[in-house]
């Protein structure tokens, strides 16, 4: 990493643990059929892309979930609990690692997120770590639903790079989604995939 000056990190399953199997079970319990086609790691229903981009509100999202389940009686809390069931929390030691990286590099967070998950995450950070958000750990933290764009689209990478004047050849990008890494590489970033079971610590140590 001797030529790296900037690091852009994904959030889910890089810094913050999530469990897609828990969400699959929760959606199935709500009555959604063919859950894997409805929502998956590499592909998903257009509803989720729209929610990630902030095109639709939380209330509109919940309405679409009721439609998908065929159950108009589902409460907001029931839907939110199912949707948030994949969220586990920040892995132990990751905040310390982020602060260490921030001392040596320009660091950025680039997360596909949405209104409901974002609210849960902020509550988690406040209750468990006593911080109001992720801004303390990065030069800037970016969330797709607040930007109107999402990974793997080129525009979200180009926006971050242009806003901060980052040279892609000196910028490391780490994500757990192959399609996001592929886009970053086409833009010239030093992009690395965090494989299932690998930790951020281990990947960074391997690169060093």
Buried (B, 14 or more C-beta within 10 A) or exposed (E): EEEBBBBBBBBBBBBBBBEBEBBBBBBBEBEBEEBEEBBBBEEBBEBBBBBBBBEBEBEEBBBBBBEBBEBEEBEEEBBBEBBBBBBBBBBEEBBEBBEEBBEEBBBBBBBBBBBBBBEBBBEBBEEEEEEEEBEBBBBBBBBBBBBEBBBBBEEBBEBBBEEBEBEBEBBBBBBBBEEBBEBBBEBEBBBBBBEEEEBBEEBBEEEE
